[in-house]
Amino acid sequence: MWYNPGVGDGERPARRAASSGERSKTMTNAYDEYGPSLDAHGEYGPAIHPDVAADMDKARSVVKNAYKRKYAERARSNGHASKVAQRSTWDWLAQSLAGECNQPSGALDVDAFLALLDANGVDHSRWTNRSKGWEGRLRMTGRLALQRVVAAAGALFLPDGEELVPPAEWVAKFQN
């Protein structure tokens, strides 16, 4: 089974058990049901998830198609085949959020995400728009606000009081 230290042990993203002191699992097997495929350099890697590929050329999306391709290719080149990984930057914070706030299906658990924002002092009271695509906008806007707070504090505070310490290079990238 594929393993990347500090990321997970080959399992799909799963919320950390509240009673467990272990870090959440946030990875999927690099060669899951979509199988390996050749990348631009002639090397094998996981295929782009079919849902991600279908979404890449949709018009009227908040996320530009070029970014969608960039996210998917970055995840693919790093051996990540999951839809969740291919739709985000999949950096330390994205992996931590997936582990803490995603349902087993990969969908955002809004209540868990809002609790995590509250634990870090991020005011989300004005993000009340519930029109089509609101969960994605909430996740993106919340992540942007959260990354500044976490970089400044040097820790991601979980609702149960636990702290996750980000890597120094991640903090340096997002400190303003």
Secondary structure, DSSP 8 states (H G I E B T S, - for coil): ---BTTTBSS-------TT--S-------TTSTT-EEE-TTS-EEE---HHHHHHTT-SS-SS-HHHHHHHHHHHHHTT---HHHHTS--SHHHHHHHHHHB-TTS-B-HHHHHHHHHHTT---TT----STTHHHHHHHHHHHHHHHHHHHHTSEE-TTS-EE---HHHHHHH--
